[in-house]
């Protein structure tokens, strides 16, 4: 079910990206510009290409962070499950000890002070 949820999120994201790209492919957004990044100047590209590239990089970065945390949290859950099983085994072992070592009962009729 979680997989279906993530697929739905990505499908919606790609649908939104498609709408944005179609919007920016209009003649007004076909103007070619170059970006100045620090000392580097990019070649002339349409404005929509920069927006689509930024959106794509954002989606990839978000997916990478999501996958990283998914892997890290699953590893933590796996470690905790192993620890829980070890503690349950130890608990069952300690519950068997009182049966072996019971204290002797005092005789019922011995009330001498």
C-alpha positions as CSV (number, residue, x, y, z in Angstrom):
1,X,0.0,0.0,0.0
2,X,2.9,2.3,0.7
3,X,4.3,1.7,-2.7
4,X,1.0,2.6,-4.3
5,X,1.0,5.9,-2.3
6,X,4.4,6.8,-3.5
7,X,3.5,6.0,-7.1
8,X,0.5,8.2,-6.8
9,X,2.6,11.0,-5.4
10,X,5.1,10.8,-8.3
11,X,2.3,10.5,-10.9
12,X,0.7,13.7,-9.5
13,X,4.1,15.4,-9.5
14,X,4.8,14.5,-13.1
15,X,1.3,15.6,-14.1
16,X,1.9,19.0,-12.5
17,X,5.3,19.1,-14.2
18,X,3.7,18.4,-17.5
19,X,1.2,21.2,-17.0
20,X,4.0,23.6,-16.1
21,X,6.0,22.6,-19.2
22,X,3.0,23.0,-21.5
23,X,2.3,26.4,-19.9
24,X,5.9,27.6,-20.3
25,X,6.0,26.3,-23.9
26,X,3.8,29.2,-24.9
27,X,5.4,31.8,-27.2
28,X,5.8,34.3,-24.4
29,X,8.0,31.8,-22.5
30,X,10.1,30.9,-25.5
31,X,12.5,33.8,-24.9
32,X,16.1,32.6,-24.8
33,X,18.2,33.7,-21.8
34,X,21.5,32.8,-20.4
35,X,22.1,32.4,-16.7
36,X,25.1,33.8,-14.8
37,X,26.2,31.3,-12.0
38,X,29.0,32.9,-10.1
39,X,31.8,33.1,-12.8
40,X,30.1,30.7,-15.3
41,X,27.6,31.8,-18.0
42,X,25.3,29.2,-19.4
43,X,24.3,29.0,-23.0
44,X,21.1,30.6,-24.1
45,X,18.1,28.4,-23.3
46,X,14.3,29.2,-23.2
47,X,13.0,30.2,-19.8
48,X,10.8,27.1,-19.6
49,X,13.9,24.9,-19.9
50,X,15.4,26.4,-16.7
51,X,12.1,26.0,-14.8
52,X,11.7,22.4,-16.0
53,X,15.3,21.6,-15.1
54,X,14.9,23.1,-11.6
55,X,11.6,21.2,-11.1
56,X,13.3,17.9,-12.3
57,X,16.3,18.5,-10.0
58,X,13.9,19.1,-7.1
59,X,12.0,15.9,-7.7
60,X,15.3,13.9,-7.9
61,X,16.6,15.5,-4.8
62,X,13.4,14.8,-2.9
63,X,13.4,11.2,-4.1
64,X,17.0,10.7,-3.1
65,X,16.3,12.1,0.4
66,X,13.2,9.9,0.7
67,X,15.0,6.8,-0.3
68,X,17.9,7.6,2.1
69,X,15.6,8.0,5.1
70,X,13.6,4.9,4.0
71,X,16.7,2.8,4.0
72,X,18.1,4.2,7.3
73,X,14.8,3.8,9.1
74,X,14.3,0.3,7.9
75,X,17.8,-0.6,9.1
76,X,17.0,0.9,12.5
77,X,13.7,-1.1,12.6
78,X,15.6,-4.3,11.7
79,X,18.1,-3.7,14.6
80,X,15.3,-3.0,17.0
81,X,13.4,-6.2,16.0
82,X,16.6,-8.2,16.6
83,X,17.0,-6.6,20.0
84,X,13.3,-7.3,20.9
85,X,13.7,-11.0,19.9
86,X,16.8,-11.2,22.1
87,X,15.0,-9.6,25.0
88,X,12.0,-11.9,24.6
89,X,14.3,-15.0,24.6
90,X,15.9,-13.7,27.7
91,X,12.6,-13.0,29.3
92,X,11.4,-16.6,28.6
93,X,14.6,-17.9,30.1
94,X,14.3,-15.9,33.3
95,X,10.6,-16.9,33.7
96,X,11.7,-20.5,33.9
97,X,14.1,-19.9,36.8
98,X,11.5,-19.5,39.6
99,X,10.1,-22.9,38.9
100,X,13.5,-24.5,39.7
101,X,14.3,-22.5,42.8
102,X,11.2,-22.4,45.0
103,X,11.5,-21.6,48.7
104,X,10.5,-24.4,51.1
105,X,7.1,-24.0,52.9
106,X,7.0,-23.9,56.7
107,X,5.0,-26.6,58.4
108,X,1.5,-25.6,59.1
109,X,1.3,-26.6,62.8
110,X,4.5,-25.0,64.2
111,X,3.4,-21.8,66.0
112,X,6.0,-21.8,68.9
113,X,7.2,-18.4,70.0
